[in-house]
Amino acid sequence: MKIIVCIKQVPETQDVRLDPVTHTLKREGIKSIINPFDLYALEEGLRVKESQGGTVTVLTMGPPQAEDALREALGFGADGAVLLSDRAFAGADTWATALTLAGAIKKLGGADLIFTGKQAIDGDTAQVGPMLAAIMNISFASWARKVSFNAAGKVEVERLLDHGYDAVEVELPALISVVKEINEPRLPSFKAKLRAKKEPIPVWGLADLGLNPEEVGLAGSFTQVVKVFPPPARGTSETWEGSPSDLAARLWQRLREMSKAAV
Ligand SMILES: Cc1cc2nc3c(=O)[nH]c(=O)nc-3n(C[C@H](O)[C@H](O)[C@H](O)COP(=O)(O)OP(=O)(O)OC[C@H]3O[C@@H](n4cnc5c(N)ncnc54)[C@H](O)[C@@H]3O)c2cc1C
């Protein structure tokens, strides 16, 4: 089973800053971590490898410092890693990111199973997984809380829904995005961390992926983040005390007054 796990290096802080000129996220010098959902994706990839056999390769698109995230992932037991880094990739929106990742997976000779996290905690769009599956024209199952293999060699996925979950059968090759409920990530092993320090990590750029400059990065992006700002605080807040029925009556009264005032 050829398993690929896409991980994103994200700022450890929610206080993301944009470069006022390029409108791209300032990443240099900001403490970065592996996107939390991707640690669950990596753990699930390693568990599938242990049950089905095969290899786990971790893939990330990012600035040169993203190599740290890959070395950390190797420390958990991934077999190999590839860094996609090129100035041409900077400022990529979700489509350009997915296209670049698809180019790398093609260069790796494809995959049977691709795992991503539900979403990244900085961009928060949850778009790269489904877009990557669409570009590669493979099956996709989102928000997986359980992944298993049936006798027909198909993958059964329990997907977390707002009110419960559903179960789907997925044909391989497939891409699965995971939620935190799916597993408990293991601790990195000392042996694997030692190997991770020395493991060669290829760095692929635009030329290596055979993509056009206008397909990737800011040039290949349909969207651009022009401003990131906290939502303005709205009006004053009040704290009410009382029994539930008193509070409900009071709230109902207030809503009626407000709706009258609005007309
Ligand atoms: C505040 C902010 C808002 C943004 N809003 C938008 C927007 O509305 N539309 C838009 O197109 N772009 C947006 N972007 C840009 C977007 O963050 C980048 O395109 C990013 O590379 C991917 O999108 P995401 O962070 O939302 O990831 P998501 O789609 O949430 O990530 C889902 C999963 O895809 C994988 N993945 C994501 N990025 C990478 C990567 N670089 N390398 C490897 N695997 C990866 C991971 O497994 C991750 O868990 C925004 C960026 C910021 C900082």
The ligand as a Gaussian input file, in Angstrom:
#p B3LYP/6-31G(d) Opt

LIG

0 1
 C       -5.932000      33.760000       7.109000
 C       -5.852000      33.053000       5.765000
 C       -7.002000      32.922000       4.998000
 C       -6.932000      32.251000       3.767000
 N       -8.074000      32.142000       3.040000
 C       -8.007000      31.496000       1.834000
 C       -9.180000      31.339000       1.046000
 O      -10.283000      31.766000       1.420000
 N       -9.085000      30.701000      -0.145000
 C       -7.905000      30.206000      -0.586000
 O       -7.877000      29.615000      -1.669000
 N       -6.770000      30.328000       0.131000
 C       -6.806000      30.957000       1.329000
 N       -5.686000      31.089000       2.072000
 C       -4.431000      30.540000       1.544000
 C       -4.346000      29.102000       2.014000
 O       -4.049000      29.103000       3.344000
 C       -3.251000      28.401000       1.306000
 O       -3.628000      28.185000       0.037000
 C       -2.875000      27.073000       1.923000
 O       -1.750000      26.578000       1.298000
 C       -3.907000      25.989000       1.874000
 O       -5.113000      26.312000       2.398000
 P       -5.492000      26.100000       3.942000
 O       -4.445000      26.653000       4.787000
 O       -6.852000      26.599000       4.121000
 O       -5.464000      24.505000       4.126000
 P       -6.691000      23.494000       4.278000
 O       -7.390000      23.316000       2.997000
 O       -7.549000      23.857000       5.464000
 O       -5.818000      22.185000       4.644000
 C       -6.412000      20.923000       4.622000
 C       -5.309000      19.890000       4.610000
 O       -4.585000      19.958000       3.357000
 C       -3.203000      19.685000       3.573000
 N       -2.416000      20.884000       3.226000
 C       -2.810000      22.193000       3.229000
 N       -1.785000      23.011000       2.863000
 C       -0.717000      22.187000       2.621000
 C        0.633000      22.400000       2.228000
 N        1.099000      23.636000       2.005000
 N        1.452000      21.312000       2.091000
 C        0.984000      20.043000       2.313000
 N       -0.285000      19.772000       2.706000
 C       -1.116000      20.822000       2.848000
 C       -3.061000      19.344000       5.062000
 O       -3.214000      17.941000       5.239000
 C       -4.249000      20.078000       5.686000
 O       -4.705000      19.491000       6.888000
 C       -5.709000      31.716000       3.309000
 C       -4.559000      31.848000       4.105000
 C       -4.632000      32.499000       5.320000
 C       -3.412000      32.593000       6.163000

